[in-house]
C-alpha cells in the first residue's frame, strides 16, 4: 500500500505561513466537507481549536461545510433515559424513540454548541439539519436497523445560498433527516458527510474521529490508501466496527467525484490544518 511522510510536530511548528501559501491557494474557492465527531466534541478546548481552524479556512477563501456526529452524547442520553443501545456493523439500531433522542441531541444541544463555538471564533455559522429545505431525503437503510437511514436524495440549494453569501456563512449540519413522507431517520454522520461532499463536488472530505486513521492488523497507521485497498481491508476483517461505515463512505465519495477523503484524529490539535496546509498530512489519505 502507498505511504506518505508523516508530520508529528503539530501545525504551529510544521510550516511557516509562506510555506503554507501554495496549499492555501490550492484550496481557495473550493468546498471542503468536514465531519466533526467523536470525543473531541465533548472537549471544550478541542472544540474551540476546531472552531478557530474552521474560521481560518473561511478566511483563506475556502468554503467549509461542517457535518457533526455525536455518538457518545447520544449513548449517554439513551443510558440516562434507560433506553438500550445496540450496534450492527458500526451503525446504531434506531427504533422510533432512539431516533427521536438522536434528533434531540444532534439537532439540539450539539448543533447549537458547535455553531456558538464557530461564532465566538469570529465566523458566521448557521445550524441546520438534513430535514431543513429537504437537504437530505433518507430511506430505511436495512429492516433490522429500524429508523437508521440512508440518504436517498440530496438538495444542496440551501448550502449554496449559505456558502455564497457575502461574506458567507458556515453551514453546520446535523445528519438527522426526513423520509419522503416526513418520517425521521437517524443517518450516520460519516455517511451524510459523504453524500453532501459528493453533491457539492468537494475537493476534500475530512472525517475527524477518535483514532489516528486507518490501521493495519498490527495497529500501524496506513497513511495512504486506494479504494481497492479499502475494499480489501473491509473484506479481510482488518477494518472493524465504526471504521467500516467510514471506509464505505470514502469509497462512495471518491467514486462520486470527491478528489480525496481523509480519516484523521479529531483530538489532534490543528490536525485539520496539518492535513490541508502541509505536504506531510495527518491521518489516512484515500484517493
ABEGO torsion letter per residue (X at the ends): XBBBBBBAAEAAAABBAAAAAAAAAAABGBBBBBBBBEAAAABAAAAAAAAAAAAAAAAAGBBBBBBBBGAAAAAAAAAAAGBBBBBBGGBBBBBAAAAAAAAAAAABAAAAAAAAAAAAAGBBBBBBBAABGGABBBBBABAAAEABBBBABBBAAAAAAAAABOAEBBBBBBABBBBAAGBBBBBBAAAAAAAAAAAAGBABBBBBBABAEBBBAAGBBBABBBAAAAAAAAAAGABBEAAAAAAAAAAAAAAAGBABBBBBBAABBGAAAAAAABAAEBEBBBX
